[in-house]
């Protein structure tokens, strides 16, 4: 039997320091990804479980990828 879809609240926290734009993605009480703006048109997403960061052109693309990664690897 299929599970019923659950609504998940995602919070994007701005943790910028100085000139570096940095964001953390939170679900409930745990952060699962960090996104850093490394240039005007380039964002880097880092997960605790990955060694290599992923790169994106927009913040929205980075957030969407992080959510897909979270959904793929979260427990059932």
C-alpha positions, 0 to 999 in steps of 0.5 A: 500500500502506498504511503500518504503524502506528507507536507514537509516544511523546509526552512532556508536560513541565511548564515552569511558571514562578511561578503560570502553568501551562505544558506542552510536548509533545515527540516524540523530540527536538523540541517541537511545541506549548506549552499554557498554563493561562490560567484555572481552566477554560481552556487555550491551545495554541500551535504554531510554525506557527500565528499564533492560539492555540486554546482548550480547557476541559481539559488533556486536550482541548488535548493531544488537539487538539495530537496531531491537529494534529501527525498532520495536518501531519507529513511522511510 
